[in-house]
Structures are given as structure tokens and as C-alpha cells.
């Protein structure tokens, strides 16, 4: 199997192969094939273009917050702070934000008109 010749695609190949194997999606040989196909598709779709790849900080924070909420037991703020390398104050703040978002999604809108099965 040929590795891509450009540094970016070669690095993408290595990362893709590693993620595929680590995720248990495929064995080493199949992971190489999938990574190679991915690099080819990206090269064909975006070859010659200048591409900016952001750090996806918001995505990482959202994923961390989901894990934080999942791991929260009600009294383990210091443990969560240590696990996620954030301050205890940040744990409290992030949990409050998550709790508010959940409540907003599940709370009934008391100001809206009741829905009727009959129309007109």
C-alpha cells in the first residue's frame, strides 16, 4: 500500500489508521486501506485548495462537559476537577450550565397556548 506523498496527507493517513485501529473498526491491513481511501477522497475533493482546520475548541469543551455530566454523582466535584484538569469552581459552573440547558429543554412553556386536537 502506498502512503500519500504530501506531508499533510501522510500525517492524515497515520492519524486515520491509528484511530481506526484504536476504535476496533478494522485490523491493521483494513485500516491502512480505509485510511488510504480517505486520503484519496480528500485529495480529490479538496486538492489544490488552501484549507484552514480549526482546533474545534467548542466541540472539545462540549464533549468534556457531556463526560463531566455523565461522571457527576452529586458530591464528587473535587474528583471531577482532578480528572478533567479544571478547577472545582469550573466544575460547579459547567454543571450549572448543563443543568440549566437540560431544564430549559424539558420544561413546559407555560405561556404558550395549549395544543388542541381539534383545528379551526
N, C-alpha and C positions, 0 to 999 in steps of 0.2 A: 504494500500500500504506500503510495506516495504522500508525503506530508506537503502541505501548501508551501509555496516558495517565499511568500511575503512574511515579514516578521509578525504582523498583526494576525493574519490568518493562521500562521503556525502556532501562535500563542492561543488563539481561539480553539484550534484543534486540540491542543493539550488540555485546556480547561474543560472543553466539552467532553472529551474522552474520560477525564477524571471524574466529572460529575455523573456521567452515565454509569460508570463502573461503581462509584460510591453509592449511587441510588439503587443499585441492584437491577437496573433495567436490562443490562446486557453484559455478556462476558467481554474479555479484552478484545478479541477479534471483531465481534459485532460492534463494540463501542468505537473502535477505530473506523469502521465502515460508516456508522452513523455520524461521527464527528467529521469525517471526510465529506460526506454528503451535505452536511450542514455548511461547511466552509465553501463548498462549490455553489450551493444555493445563494449564500450571502454574497459571494464574489460575483455571481451572475446578476443578482438583483441590485447590488449597490457598488459594483466595481467602478473605480474611477471617480467616485464621489467623495467629498470631504464630509466625514461623519463625526459628530460630537456624541460621545457616550457619557451621559451624566452619572453621577455617583449614586443616584437613587436613594438619597438620604431619607426622604419621606417614606419610601417603601420599607427601608430597614427599620425605621422607628415604628411604623405600623405593625410590622411583623414582630418586633420585640415587644410591643405593647400587647399584642394578642397572646404571646407566650407568657408575659407578665400576668395577665388576667387569668390565664389557664392555671398558672402555678400559685396564684394567690389563694391562701387558705383562711384569711380573715385576721391573722395575727402574725404573719411571717414577713413583715416589712423589712427588717434588717437583713434577713436571709436573701430576699429578692434583690435588695440593693447590692449585696455582695455578688450574687450570681450574675447580675446584669451590668455590674460595674457602674452603677449610678448611685446617687445619694439617696438616703432614706426619704428625704423631703421630696425628691423627684418621684420616688415610688408612690408616695401619697398623692402627689399632684396628678401623675399619669393615671392612677386608679380612679381618682375622682373624675377625670375627663372621660374615661371609658365608661364609668358608671352613669354619668350624665347622658352620654350618647346612647347607651342601652335603654335608659329610662325614656328618652325622647322618642326612640323607635317603637317602644312598646306601650307608651301612654296614649290613651284615647284623647282625641281632640274634643274637648268639652264645648267649644264654641261653634263647631260646625253643626249644620242641620242634620237630624237623624236621617239615615237612609231608609227609604220606603220601598217595599217590594212593588207597590203599585206606582205607575207613572201616569202623569197627566192629570 
